[in-house]
Amino acid sequence: MLMKICNRFNTQRGIGLLELMLSLAIIAILLVMATRYYRTARTNQLTNDTISLVNAYISAETQYYMGSNAYIGDFDKLGLPTASKKNPWDGATDILGKQAGTTFTLTFANVPAVTCTNLASMINNNYQAADPIASCKGTELQIIYK
């Protein structure tokens, strides 16, 4: 009788339902953690790309202003590629320059509301008081440069 029980345990092959469920639970937890990390990393990357784009626009407008004493809202005259008309959030980017004035406005559409607020505070804190003023209107980031 004892021999039958021992043989039964020795001939059992494969994995049981409990082992399978445990493996699937561990895989599910790892996937959830990876997805959360990816979203955070992607949002941070898009935010950094937007800040770089803002810096490029401000630099191009400042250089144009030094040569002509006016701001302009033309991507070609600023020497910016037409691909930069689309922001990292897949929204339109507009530059409105005043020909005779001393201000220009950058507008980034389709920016998520929470990220828009973070971007506005980053831009306002990274520049001197007389430089750009950033604000959010829904999902639109607006930067006025004086």
C-alpha positions in Angstrom: 0.0 0.0 0.0 2.8 2.4 0.9 4.5 1.5 -2.3 1.5 2.5 -4.4 1.3 5.9 -2.7 5.0 6.6 -3.3 4.8 5.5 -6.9 1.8 7.8 -7.4 3.7 10.9 -6.2 6.8 9.9 -8.3 4.9 9.6 -11.5 3.0 12.8 -11.3 4.1 15.2 -14.0 3.4 18.9 -15.0 2.4 21.8 -12.8 -0.6 22.2 -10.7 -3.3 24.8 -10.8 -1.9 26.5 -7.7 1.5 27.0 -9.3 0.0 28.3 -12.5 -2.2 30.8 -10.7 0.7 32.0 -8.6 2.9 32.5 -11.7 0.1 34.4 -13.5 -0.4 36.7 -10.4 3.3 37.5 -10.3 3.4 38.3 -14.0 0.3 40.5 -13.7 1.9 42.5 -10.8 5.1 43.0 -12.8 3.1 44.2 -15.8 1.2 46.8 -13.7 4.4 48.1 -12.3 6.1 48.3 -15.7 3.1 50.2 -17.2 3.0 52.7 -14.4 6.8 53.3 -14.8 6.4 53.6 -18.6 3.7 56.3 -18.3 5.7 58.3 -15.8 8.9 58.1 -17.9 6.9 59.0 -21.1 5.3 62.0 -19.5 8.7 63.2 -18.2 10.3 62.8 -21.6 7.5 64.7 -23.3 7.8 67.5 -20.7 11.5 67.7 -21.3 11.0 67.8 -25.1 8.5 70.7 -24.6 10.9 72.7 -22.5 13.6 72.2 -25.1 11.2 73.3 -27.8 10.2 76.4 -25.8 13.9 77.3 -25.4 14.5 76.8 -29.1 11.6 79.1 -30.0 12.7 81.8 -27.5 16.3 81.6 -28.8 15.2 81.9 -32.4 12.8 84.8 -31.7 15.5 86.6 -29.6 18.0 86.3 -32.4 15.5 87.5 -35.0 14.6 90.5 -32.7 18.3 91.5 -32.4 18.5 91.7 -36.2 15.2 93.4 -37.0 14.0 94.9 -33.7 10.7 93.1 -34.0 9.3 89.6 -33.2 7.7 87.5 -35.9 5.5 84.5 -35.9 6.9 82.8 -39.1 8.6 79.4 -38.7 10.6 79.8 -42.0 11.9 83.3 -41.2 13.0 82.1 -37.7 14.9 79.2 -39.3 12.8 76.6 -37.5 11.8 73.4 -39.3 8.2 73.1 -40.3 8.1 69.8 -38.3 8.3 72.0 -35.2 4.8 73.2 -35.8 3.7 70.1 -34.0 4.5 69.8 -30.3 5.5 66.7 -28.4 1.8 66.2 -27.3 0.7 65.9 -31.0 -1.0 69.2 -30.9 -0.4 72.4 -33.0 2.2 74.9 -32.0 1.6 78.5 -32.9 3.8 81.6 -32.7 2.2 85.0 -32.8 4.7 87.8 -33.1 4.1 91.5 -33.1 5.9 93.1 -36.0 6.3 96.5 -34.2 5.9 95.3 -30.7 8.1 93.8 -28.1 6.2 90.6 -27.3 5.4 87.2 -28.9 3.2 84.4 -27.9 3.8 80.7 -28.1 0.8 78.4 -27.9 1.0 74.6 -27.5 -2.3 72.8 -27.9 -3.3 69.4 -26.6 -1.2 69.4 -23.5 -2.7 67.4 -20.6 -4.1 69.7 -17.9 -1.9 68.4 -15.1 1.2 68.5 -17.2 0.3 71.9 -18.5 0.2 73.3 -15.0 3.6 71.7 -14.3 5.1 73.1 -17.5 3.8 76.6 -16.8 5.4 76.6 -13.3 8.7 75.2 -14.6 8.8 77.9 -17.3 7.9 80.7 -14.9 10.5 79.5 -12.4 13.3 78.9 -14.9 13.4 82.4 -16.3 13.9 85.8 -14.9 10.8 87.9 -14.0 11.0 90.0 -17.2 11.1 87.0 -19.4 8.3 84.5 -20.4 5.0 84.3 -18.6 3.4 80.9 -19.0 -0.2 80.0 -18.2 -2.7 77.3 -19.0 -6.1 77.5 -20.5 -7.6 74.0 -20.3 -5.3 71.9 -22.4 -3.5 74.8 -24.0 -0.1 76.1 -22.8 0.4 79.8 -23.6 3.7 81.5 -23.2 4.0 85.3 -23.6 7.6 86.5 -24.0 8.4 90.2 -23.3 
